[in-house]
Structure formats: C-alpha cells, structure tokens
Amino acid sequence: MAAPTTPTRLTRAALPTAFRALARPFPPALRAYHSYEHDPTPPYPPTETAILSAALTHVPTHGFTHESVRLGARDAGYLDVSTQLFPKGAFELVRYHLVRERLALKERVQFPDNDGRRLGMGSKVRTLVLERLRANEPVVHRLQEALALMSLASNIPPSIAELARLSDEIWFLAGDTSVDTSWYTKRASLSSVYAATEVFMTQDKSAGFAETEQFLDRRLADLRTIGGAVGSVTQWVGYTGWSAINVLRSKGMRM
C-alpha cells in the first residue's frame, strides 16, 4: 500500500489559512456524555485492532510508518495486503495510539479515598495528564513523526477531535459534573495545556521527563481564559505543521 497522500505543495503562506478555523471554541458537537453503565463502542473492529496493536510494537524501531503497519499485519497473521484496511495509512496507527491510551486512563488511574483525604479536582487532573503523557515514553523519540502526520490538512480535524475527547475524558475521570458554560471552557483550556506539554515533551532530555512535569505545572497554574487556551491550541497546530514540513523535507520531498 502506498504511503499516505500528502498535499502537493504546502507553503508558509498556506499554513495560517489551514489553521485559522481552529482559533475558536470547540463546537457543541464535540461534547461527549459518559456513563458508567454502558461500555464505549470499540473504536476498531477486531482485525484492525489486532494489526494496529501489533504494529505499535514496531513504532520504536520503524516509527509511525506504513512499514510498522505492514509488520504488524504479519505479526497478527495477516497478509501484507491487509494494510489496505487503513485508507489513511500510517495516520491510522497514530490515531490508534491516541485512542488506546485515552481509553486506558480509567484503568490505570484510580482515586480511592482510603485514608479519609480527598484529592482536589486540580490534583486529579494533573495526575491524569501526567499518566497520559507517560504513556508516550516508549515512542517519545518518534512522537514528532506522529505530530507531523496529525498536522497534515486531511488529518487535522480527527486529531483536534481526539484531543477534545482526551480533555473530556480527563475531566470526567477527575469527577467534573459541570453542566454550564464552564464545561466548554475547562475542556478547551485543558486541551491547550496538554497539547503544549506534549510538544515540550518531544524535546525534553531530562531524567524521567522532570522538565516536562515542571512545564505542565506552570501551564496549569497559568490557566485563566478560553482565549488563551484556543491561542495555545492554534499555536500547537502551527508548530506541528512546521514539524511536518521538516520531517517530509528530511525524507527528500519538495515543499
């Protein structure tokens, strides 16, 4: 299967236009309601899940690429042609990683009240964000490749939608029960914090990503308004857009 189609020409002048639509609050359509009584629908059918799960084990070596998907198909007992199940190519591997780690949060993070003390909402959100970031550690040296794929024009909407779902999931698991306009404000703001911290993490060389944790704490402390949050998300998209250009240029493509 051929590599994912990329825009014929991506210029500096074209980037602001592509990202301008993101500089506004998330629309109501992205709002998700959760229930402990109903399990979420599996994001991928069994065959795709088996292939993508196996493919993730190859990401540390081969990156978020078609080659990892092909090797994953072989590991799962399928022919190479089965990679045609993924019309978006390697981006499907990126999205699978994002969805899998988001859904795993509820299993990895629990907030028991065994000692009579209750964590505040802010502490719970911080714990959940850190846990999600730590899930990137096995592939952190390949994370810029993922960000580059996410920033391609056709992949921006599902990438932003998944970022919004992650923010919603974190607030839900932290116990947020708001039903007023703050529902949107908090989720847009947290999306901004997570996106900025994830980008920072790709360049963090400190032991145990200590500097990433410090960066996160500063961003959480700075949370104030939805305007700043949306600006940060737009900045994140712009950054990943230029990451895409640099990655693709490094592979010999003319941009």
N, C-alpha and C positions, 0 to 999 in steps of 0.2 A: 504493500500500500504506500502511496506517495506521502511525503511529509505534508503537514497542514499547509493550506494555501495561505500565503502572506500577501499583504497589499502590494500592488505593482510598484508603487512609489510612495514613500512616507517622508514628507518633508517637514522642516521645522515650522513652516507656516501652517501646515495642515493640522498639527497636533492640537493647538488651542481649540480649533473648531470641533475636533473629535471629543474633547473632554469638557467643553463648555456646558453641555447638557447635564453634567454631573454636579454642577455648582448650585444645587437646590436641594431641599429636604427630600428624603426618601418618600415616594408616593405611598398612599394607604394600601395599595395592592401588595406591598411587601410585608405587611403586618401579618404575623402568624400567631394563631392561638394554639396553646398546648393543652394537653390533658393527660394526666397520669393513667387514665382508664383505657386509653387507646394507644397501641403501639404505632409509631410512624410507619408509613409505607416504605418498604425497602427502596433505596434510591436507584439501584441497578438490579436487573434480573440476575439469576444465579450464574449463568455463563459469563456475562460481563464482569460480575463480581469476582469470580474465580480468576479470570485473566488479569484484571486490574490489580487484585490483591497480590498475585504472584509477580506482576510487573513492578510493583513498588519495591520489592526486594532487590531489583536491579538498578534502581534510581541512584544509589550512592556511587555506583560504578559508571553507569551509562547515562545518567541524567534523566530528566523528564523528556524522553525522546521516543520516537517510533521504535527504535531498537529495543528499549525496555519493554514496550508493549508486545513486540514480537517474541521476545524471550519469555515474557510472562505467559503468552499463549502456549508456547511449547511446554513450559513447566506445568501448566494446568491440563495438559493432554490434548491440546487442540492444534490444528494445522495453522501455518502462518497466515493463510487466507482469512482466518477468523478475525484478524485485526480490522477487517472491513466492517466489523460491527461498530466501529468507533469513527463516525464520519468526521469528527473534529480532531482525529489523530491524537497526538501527544497531549493536547489540552484536556482530553477526557481523563488522562492519568492525573493531571494536576487537580482537576475537579474532584476526582475520586478521593485523592488525598485530603482535600479540604472537607468534603462531606464526611468521610470516615472519621476524621479527627474531631469534627464538631459533634457528631453523634456519640463518640466515645467519652465525651466530657462527663456525662451524667453517671457513667460507670466508674470513672477514675477519681472523681471528686465528690466526696460526701461531707456533710456538715453535721455530724452528731453533736448533741448537746449533753455529753456525758458528765461534764464537770460543773454543770449549773451556769456556765457562762455562755453568752450568745455572741457570736461574731456580728459585727455591724455589716450593713449592706456593702459598704465600700470595701471592707476586708474580704468579703466573699467574692466580689467582682475581681479584685486584684488576684486572689488565689486562682480563680478560673482562667483569667487571661494568662497568667504565668504558666499554668498547666498546659494550655493550648499552645503557647509558644514553645514549651519544652518538647512537644510532640514533633516539632520541626528539626530537632537536633540531629537525627540520623541523616537528614537530607539537607541540612542548612547550607552546605557548600554547593548545593545545586539549586538553592532557592531562588537565586537571581534568574535562572533559566525559567522557573515556574512563573515568576513575576513578569518576565518578558512575554511569555505566551499569554498570560492573563491580560496584558496591555494591548494586544492586537485588536483592531477595531471590532471584529466579529465576536471576540471573547470578552469584551468589557462588560456588556450587560449581565451575563451569567456570573462573572467574577464579582461585580458590585452586589448582585443579588445574594450571592453566597456570603459575602462579608456582612450584609444586613442580617442574614439568618444566624450567623455566628453571634453577632451582637445580641440579637433577640434571645438566643439560647442561653447566653451567659446571664443576662438579666433575669430570665425565667428561673434558671437554676439557683441564682442568688436569692430568689424569693420575691422578686418585684411583682407587685399586684396593682400597679397604677393603671387607671383606665382613662385618664385625662390626656391633655396635650403633652404632658411631660413624657408619656410613653415614647413619642417620636423623638423628642429632644434627647433623652437619655440614650436611645439606641443609635442615633446619628453621631452623638458625641463619642460613645464608646467605639463605634466603627472607626472614627478618626484616630483615636488613641491606639487601637490595635493595629491599624494599617501602618501608622508611623513607626510603631515599635517593631513590627515585623521587618520593615525596610532597614531599620537600625540594626537589627539582629544579623542581617546578612553581612554586615561589615564588622561585627563585634568579635574581637580576638581575645577577650578577657577570659580568665578561668571561670568555668561554669556560667558564662554569659552574665557575669555580675554587672557589667556596664549596661546591658540590656535591661536588667531589673531596675537599675537606678534610673535609666531613661524612662521606663514605664512609670515609676513613682512620680517623676517630675511631670509627666504628661497627665497623670490622674489628678495631680494637685492643681494643674492649670485648667482643668475642665470648668468652663464657665458658660459659654453660649453656643447655640446651634450654629451661628455664623462662623465662629472659629472652627467648629467641627467640620462643617462642609468644606471650608477652605482647605483643611488638612487632608480630607479625602481626595479633593481635586489635586492637591499637591502630590499625593501618593500616586494617583493615576498618571500624572505628568512624569514623575520620576520613573515609574515602571515603563512608560512609553519610551523614554530615552534609554533605559536599560535594554529594551527590545532592540532598538536601533544598534546599540553597541554589540549585543550578542550576535545579531544577524550579520553585522559587518564583519565580526570576527570569523564568521563562517564563509566569508568571501562574497556575500550578497551585496549588490549595489543598492544604496539607499539614497 
